[in-house]
Amino acid sequence: MAADIIQLILALLFLGFLLYLIGGLLLKPLKLAFKIAVNSLFGLLLLWVFNFIGGYFSFTIPLNWLTILIAGFLGIPGLLLLIFFRLVL
């Protein structure tokens, strides 16, 4: 009788451990996707503000997925990089 209870407890602990591992594996890509989405929104906002101000000087950066990701991941240095590319190219 006691052996059955011990086996049941061990099985439940093992099942809990497996659920913990599988949950961690499934949540990692979701966390990455959420981080990319937040950074992209930040990049879009950064470019929008720059284009709003730059519109008065006839200097804008096109809004596309590449410029948004560069500005989102690199922040202000990414925006400066995009400005540099726009001036040089």
One Martini backbone bead per residue (centre of mass of N, CA, C, O) as a GRO file, in nm:
protein
   89
    1MET     BB    1   0.059   0.062  -0.023
    2ALA     BB    2   0.306   0.255   0.014
    3ALA     BB    3   0.428   0.199  -0.268
    4ASP     BB    4   0.196   0.322  -0.432
    5ILE     BB    5   0.223   0.613  -0.325
    6ILE     BB    6   0.515   0.658  -0.410
    7GLN     BB    7   0.468   0.610  -0.713
    8LEU     BB    8   0.261   0.836  -0.749
    9ILE     BB    9   0.440   1.071  -0.659
   10LEU     BB   10   0.666   1.024  -0.868
   11ALA     BB   11   0.484   1.053  -1.117
   12LEU     BB   12   0.390   1.344  -1.057
   13LEU     BB   13   0.670   1.471  -1.054
   14PHE     BB   14   0.747   1.389  -1.342
   15LEU     BB   15   0.509   1.531  -1.481
   16GLY     BB   16   0.578   1.815  -1.380
   17PHE     BB   17   0.858   1.827  -1.512
   18LEU     BB   18   0.762   1.791  -1.804
   19LEU     BB   19   0.576   2.040  -1.811
   20TYR     BB   20   0.800   2.242  -1.754
   21LEU     BB   21   0.973   2.184  -2.006
   22ILE     BB   22   0.756   2.226  -2.225
   23GLY     BB   23   0.675   2.513  -2.142
   24GLY     BB   24   0.955   2.640  -2.190
   25LEU     BB   25   0.972   2.566  -2.496
   26LEU     BB   26   0.702   2.726  -2.576
   27LEU     BB   27   0.770   3.020  -2.452
   28LYS     BB   28   1.026   3.122  -2.593
   29PRO     BB   29   0.908   3.205  -2.875
   30LEU     BB   30   0.697   3.403  -2.757
   31LYS     BB   31   0.897   3.600  -2.631
   32LEU     BB   32   1.041   3.672  -2.894
   33ALA     BB   33   0.794   3.777  -3.049
   34PHE     BB   34   0.725   4.000  -2.845
   35LYS     BB   35   0.993   4.154  -2.866
   36ILE     BB   36   0.977   4.216  -3.168
   37ALA     BB   37   0.708   4.372  -3.157
   38VAL     BB   38   0.797   4.595  -2.962
   39ASN     BB   39   1.043   4.695  -3.126
   40SER     BB   40   0.881   4.764  -3.382
   41LEU     BB   41   0.700   4.978  -3.252
   42PHE     BB   42   0.932   5.161  -3.170
   43GLY     BB   43   1.044   5.205  -3.457
   44LEU     BB   44   0.788   5.327  -3.574
   45LEU     BB   45   0.774   5.568  -3.383
   46LEU     BB   46   1.051   5.685  -3.446
   47LEU     BB   47   1.002   5.726  -3.753
   48TRP     BB   48   0.749   5.900  -3.732
   49VAL     BB   49   0.876   6.136  -3.583
   50PHE     BB   50   1.099   6.193  -3.785
   51ASN     BB   51   0.907   6.238  -4.034
   52PHE     BB   52   0.753   6.473  -3.912
   53ILE     BB   53   1.002   6.659  -3.885
   54GLY     BB   54   1.138   6.603  -4.172
   55GLY     BB   55   0.904   6.722  -4.350
   56TYR     BB   56   0.999   7.027  -4.317
   57PHE     BB   57   1.289   6.931  -4.479
   58SER     BB   58   1.257   6.702  -4.692
   59PHE     BB   59   1.326   6.447  -4.474
   60THR     BB   60   1.289   6.102  -4.523
   61ILE     BB   61   1.196   5.775  -4.415
   62PRO     BB   62   1.107   5.486  -4.511
   63LEU     BB   63   0.833   5.267  -4.448
   64ASN     BB   64   0.952   4.951  -4.351
   65TRP     BB   65   1.050   4.654  -4.226
   66LEU     BB   66   1.357   4.723  -4.216
   67THR     BB   67   1.354   5.004  -4.078
   68ILE     BB   68   1.193   4.917  -3.830
   69LEU     BB   69   1.393   4.700  -3.726
   70ILE     BB   70   1.641   4.878  -3.700
   71ALA     BB   71   1.512   5.088  -3.506
   72GLY     BB   72   1.418   4.878  -3.292
   73PHE     BB   73   1.694   4.731  -3.221
   74LEU     BB   74   1.891   5.007  -3.211
   75GLY     BB   75   1.747   5.269  -3.212
   76ILE     BB   76   1.911   5.554  -3.230
   77PRO     BB   77   2.150   5.433  -3.390
   78GLY     BB   78   1.963   5.328  -3.616
   79LEU     BB   79   1.861   5.602  -3.707
   80LEU     BB   80   2.140   5.717  -3.776
   81LEU     BB   81   2.200   5.503  -3.990
   82LEU     BB   82   1.962   5.574  -4.177
   83ILE     BB   83   2.049   5.865  -4.224
   84PHE     BB   84   2.322   5.802  -4.346
   85PHE     BB   85   2.215   5.633  -4.585
   86ARG     BB   86   2.038   5.858  -4.705
   87LEU     BB   87   2.278   6.054  -4.761
   88VAL     BB   88   2.469   5.859  -4.926
   89LEU     BB   89   2.242   5.701  -5.110
   0.00000   0.00000   0.00000
